[in-house]
């Protein structure tokens, strides 16, 4: 009968609590509504289907598609020893620790205590006396309006964002290593081309000097060849300096000391992977920086609810028990026991606008995260489109440059033959050699641009494709 009398009073209280909890919630945000996605890539026509970020999927060893053992070692070292990657890993560990603290707030807090006091009071006739005590206490904050649960969910999303940012940092460091390595190998090829040109110039100089001694050419021709030889030697030295700087940059990227790091010169036999034009939507959705921005946006939304919950009552439950006695030998006797149970319902009435300022700050943080997420998505699509357009252009340029090299080499061969037979001037021969050198170096630069753009596309797509990879080699 007693329960029936209490039920009419409990029902309105429950309804009021549910209504207040609803006021503290915020509607879910649709990521597609924040930043709509196109139906197809402009530069490749690949179909796009909206999918949830899948940053936890394995990206695979995408660098192995370039078939370069030295590159494999460098990229793997960068993934573990790069200082930016290590810093991102530390931030992830910090976020996980904060998540553990947020989850701990949802559990009862239990403590024990023991102590001795010397005091004087009316009970002791104002005579100093000892008071020993020992006890335990339990406190618990009831999560009536979801403040603690939302804080824990926000901390979980923060940890997920840090995990995604770690993957993004690792991918960026690995891509930087690959692009720098390809540039270094291109310099090795250019050094070889310039070295061959130096040999040709030296041979030409010996021929011109011999003809000068025979009285067939003037000293001006010798001076021209010597000038061309000196300028080419200067270019060779400049290439050596550029290679040294690139080697130093790679050393820092892989976490090594520059003084003890070296990459031996070697022929460049790498192959350019062919990234499929019809990239599945799941690949772009796995971009870790986009996933991090999405998690941060969702965490900011939850924190709006946490700030709103400050307007509602807070219920704390406490319980304590123990023993207290003026004689230490009697502290744990049954007659010295004491206990207390309490509940505190608190609601601030006036705070000078602090709670409203907290809600406004949380709302502003949410708007900022929405803009950041939109920017990340737009930037991701732009990077993919840029790399696709660049690769298509570079493919055509590579074919045109190959024809230019073939024609320049043929022109040099004909000029050398005609010069030896005295049919053309020495200037024509130098022009032909210079043109061939320029064409061959431009061919190398187009090739390295293809490699670097391919790495850029892989990075823009979020990494490799795992076991079902459709990457093919050209």
Beta strands, then each sheet from edge to edge (+ up, - down):
strand 1: 109-119
strand 2: 129-142
strand 3: 273-274
strand 4: 314-325
strand 5: 337-346
strand 6: 472-473
sheet 1: 1+ 2- 4+ 5-
sheet 2: 3+ 6-
end
